[in-house]
Amino acid sequence: MQNPRNLALETNSRVSAATLGVYVQVPFCQTKCTYCNFHTGVVARSLYRPYVDAVCREISESRALRDATVDTVYLGGGTPSLLEPADLRRIMDAIRQNYSCALDEVTLEADPETITEDKAVAWLDAGINRVSMGVQSLNDVELRAAGRMHRRDDVYRAVEFLRAAGFRNISMDLIAGLPHQTRATWESSLTELIALQPQHISIYLLEVDDGSRLGKEIIAGGAKYGAGAVPPDDAMAEFYESACATLATAGFEHYEISNWSLPGRASKHNLKYWRRQPYLGFGAGAHSFDGQRRWSNVHDASAYATAIAQGRTAIESDETVTPAQALDEELFLGLRELAGIDLARIERKYGADFAPRVRKLLDDGLLERSGDTIRLNPAKLTISNEAFVELLG
Ligand code: SF4
């Protein structure tokens, strides 16, 4: 599942990672959402198994960070819940057989309509202990317009199946800005979502890719995909701000620009990205970071599977992060966490004086400073991109 718009990346010597996150990309979807032009495809189910074969082989042949202990796994996409549970288990087995594991959090992204009673039981049995459900809206008009396969009732059914199977860590997301969304329907979706008692909630602002069906319609005009019914940016910002207030009242901690959790339920895997901790990505288009290098696989699923099946590398880009890039990453990623970053630590590490770089942002109220900690101003998160542009400029 693609994350629609994100509101807002120490160079170590050879890294010996204590713990490691593993991401597995499953780039298949049942249909294409109208706003999405992500590298995912609607393909014949017969192609799923060869792809999983390739992922398992890539995991078994990878030599990266073999001295680390895997504590988080994230099975994302695309729609990985489309895979047979036995294939998801094969991926999990490949990770367990090839890496030292002390698995704490194992997340599966799942679309509501793909969740069945039997699958939920099999997922738990395979070692998956967290499900991130792509709810997006609880309004059928909005879901239909977005090209989603599920409807409101599917979400309720899916939650029942997951809970009955024994899942106690469920994340759900909503998208602000879907065609036909109004303040009333937005608040209704959010109220219903909270009542479903997830442990974690993500709120994304709709990002329409120009190459998507909706994107093309917005550019060229037309009414088939609801281009004229996409709420304006200021309405989206208002939806986001109302969600901040409602979720705080409901006891959710706003720990990252797009993410809220009940105490202790922040996504341990995703925190690794924002804290520049090591992770390995397997599958088409998957990215990896060992603390020093970033590399990624070819996006095309069939090119990826062919390369692995022929014993060739699927890596298409590989770069060593320079100290200047590492510093930008510390700021760009670190500030996504609302707790902020320790400026004194970064200044010591990179020998940089940040006072001039942040002064204007502090004066403009986009950043706040408390001792050595700087953070985004919680009241100005909807314009946090301005802070990032200024910081990285
Ligand atoms: S589920 Fe929809 S938004 Fe997510 S990757 Fe597939 S087409 Fe894109």
Residues whose N, C-alpha, C, O or C-beta is under 5 A from the ligand:
A	BS01	SF4	M1 Q2 C29 T31 K32 C33 C36 F38 T40 G77 G78
